Amino acid sequence: MIKNILFVDLLIDRGLIDKAKKYIKRVKEYAYRYEEFSLIFLIIEIEESLFFEHGYIVNRTDLRKLNEERLKIHELINNLTEFRILKAEIQELQLDDNYLLMTIEDYYKIPQYALLISEEKALSQKAKNLWSYLNALIFYFVRDYKSALLMIEKQYQYYHLNTTIFTRDDYLQMLNNYLLFCCRAKNDKKFYQIINELDSLSDKNKKDEVYIKTVKYYRTLELHYCLEEFDSAFKLAKEAEEYIESNSDRIEPFDIKYLQMLIIRAYINFGQYENANRYLQIRYLTKGFAYNELLAKLFEFITQYKLGNTHILEYSVNSWSKITQTKRKLYKAEKILFSFFRMIDYATSSDSKKELLIKTSNKLKEIEKNSSENFIFEDFDFIRWFEVELNKI
């Protein structure tokens, strides 16, 4: 686009005004199509310069129209910027350890949240894309998965109606989110429709092949978990483990850690605690933060308990608890689970063990009713796990 602007300047310098005007019209149409609002500003300035001849205005009416157009473009730019600022604010909230405790009412307090109330607040297709994305994200954070799915469907529609505006990376990320929301909403029909669409992109462009394959592994593992298809998850987990081992130098660090966590979860849900313990010890040479450190630690405690290493649990739990409390307050469910792993070594009889399991399970069920605290059950169903343990006694 910039090259086209420079070419217009060259035509004007050479006195080819009529040709320049025709070229300006074409470039402006492209700029509007791609919603390149900053470039439209530049084009308007060039157009204005053509309304002056020897310091005199030769077309006052069209000059006024250009000024009105400039004001409209300025409004579009400001609107898009406001959405981008809101996106940054919501992303910053994710850096707070307590963001999962936030309710929809907490999001209402964000200064620019009013932008998300009505789709009419978004004045361009790029802004509408952000509007649907941010609404979907907030609904996901507050665990309203059906609403999140509806919003990501809107973003999906915006993309297919305006493919020229959005990049391939935008498209891939949107499909990735779409798959996650399908999992949490337990919509397997839509999930497989979207994953086939994602898979077709790999055939067209080998560049994204690893990313697409990685997404397919971790989203399919998530779907199996949400649908309680633990047998299928276990089989896929073994395949995913081999995939990471063969491609660890090509997969993004965060994706490796995330996929590792889902593999360990699949092993635990299928009762493969030795495999879970083995994989918990593996640390690939990756940079970046670990995915959900709390969940990783709880998986470690569960695995040690199931492998009979209860004598080390109290020390491990106390050590981790101290480290955590230097960063944030412990969550209610976290305290309950920590208490169980501290006490389990003292439950020497079947009756005392059963009593501790029941007591812990009942406390967790109370937490499950609390929408501001039950987020911990989204990535692993601790209540189900305790019920399975009770049935074994």
URJOCOR-V437013 format. One record per pair of residues at least 24 apart in sequence whose ideal C-beta (glycine too) atoms are under 6 Angstrom apart, sorted by the first residue. I is the first residue (numbers start at 0). J is the second residue. If there is no record, write none. Layout:
BEGIN
i & j
I & J
I & J
END
This chain:
BEGIN
i & j
0 & 35
0 & 38
4 & 41
7 & 45
33 & 163
33 & 164
34 & 123
34 & 125
34 & 164
36 & 72
36 & 75
36 & 76
39 & 72
43 & 69
75 & 122
75 & 123
78 & 122
78 & 126
79 & 125
79 & 126
81 & 111
82 & 126
82 & 129
85 & 111
85 & 114
96 & 327
99 & 374
100 & 371
102 & 371
103 & 141
106 & 137
124 & 161
124 & 164
127 & 157
128 & 154
128 & 157
144 & 183
144 & 184
145 & 184
147 & 180
148 & 180
148 & 184
151 & 176
151 & 177
151 & 180
175 & 214
178 & 218
182 & 221
182 & 222
182 & 225
185 & 225
190 & 222
209 & 249
213 & 250
213 & 254
216 & 258
217 & 257
217 & 258
217 & 261
220 & 261
229 & 268
229 & 269
232 & 265
233 & 265
233 & 269
236 & 262
236 & 265
247 & 283
252 & 285
252 & 286
252 & 287
253 & 287
255 & 283
255 & 285
256 & 289
256 & 290
257 & 290
260 & 290
263 & 298
272 & 302
272 & 305
272 & 306
275 & 302
276 & 302
294 & 378
300 & 340
309 & 343
309 & 344
310 & 344
312 & 340
313 & 341
316 & 340
316 & 341
331 & 366
331 & 372
332 & 366
332 & 375
335 & 362
335 & 363
349 & 392
353 & 392
356 & 385
356 & 388
356 & 389
360 & 385
END
